[in-house]
Amino acid sequence: MSTYDVIIRNGQVVNSDSKFQADIAIKGGKIQRVSVDQPLEGTADKEIDAKGLHIMPGVIDTHVHFNEPGRAEWEGLATGSRSLAAGGATAFFDMPLNSTPPVINKENLQAKSNLADQKSVVNPYYWGGLVPENIAELKDLHENGVIGFKAFMSPSGIDDFNNADDETLYKGMTEIASFDSILAVHAESTVICDQLAKEKISQGKTSARDFVESRPIISEIEAVRRIISYAEATGCKLHVVHASSRKVTDLINEAKNKGVNASVETCAHYLALTVKDLEKKGGLAKCAPPLRDSDEVEELWVALANGEIDMIASDHSPAPASMKTVTDNYFEGWGGISGAQSTLNVLLTEGYHKRNLPLEKIVEVTAVNPAKRFGVENKGTIAEGYDADITLVNLEESFELKAEDLFYRHQHSPYVGKTFKGNVKTTIVNGNVVYDNGKIITDEN
Ligand SMILES: [Zn+2]
């Protein structure tokens, strides 16, 4: 009988605070031994030679929309989770909307988690929604395990998930603070965006640039300032999702310095793509807040390197190709980028290789900080006693992303055709190899 389930030999471990050569032994889904100075003794059912590879904690993607139940034709838990595994992710936090019914009460949470238990190949976690109708349900959702709550400060684009008006935000945050959970917000100003959109459309101005100008950075700033005030007034923990500019992340850091319990996420696409990509790729690169210009992108990289951004997520929000078509009116067509499979590739290519972003920083914003901020225990670090959620990466291997390599329900993404440097070779979830060299392993068993 073997001593362990899996042994990974000769790899270079990357944690958020260290890098070292080690052998790793896994048993019962946990990292049992990390042998730093000498070869690990013992045998395993599966031995992996990681010579030349880096061993990183699996990415925890805190922001995805897998749309199931109810809109599985847009994505789905099986396809979405497989795309994550192929991209080196071992856990996701699914947003409460786009699935139908939305996760605004315990029953709907249960329905989604039952499906995820059957279909997901990585660890699922769930956001609960905060909408005007469900303040009385929040505590129940919290007690049933949501990792936090999500509200929209502007229309969500989904009819069954209403945005939270100011009264809902204030009351909801008061309630959420009472049981020490956290509110995540999509922060854009309805007033600013609506007025600008009306103006543009009435003048027949509907280009990519017009769409971007209708959702300016000041709209994010207005909403973030307001929600910070509510966080101060209610004592509710705050998390701002998909900040598109350093001007936005600056506000959250100012608030933190004043003692507000706040954190901020940006997404890989705000670090990798610009308005020019939106002009070239149309609906595939449409999202809200929209992509910005290259000077804003560079500032975000500076913020990331400086520790001003807590985490990077995908905000994977796919839809069938027919809904992504933009002709000459960029105000039409579903906004949402398919990116769950590419987050680590973007950070390695554009960050580590192009801008000297340390690997440790990548681990911090993709694994350690998500685990710590949302109380996901025993994940995000390669150490004895932690869950065996691991990705093996070849940093020097380049590849061109092809549509047929995507595990999404709909094989499209603004990254198709891009050459990435840094390729995910193997992903291990709870001690099981789920992805290896281009294939999802569970599908073959
Ligand atoms: Zn989202």
Residues whose N, C-alpha, C, O or C-beta is under 5 A from the ligand:
A	BS01	ZN	D315
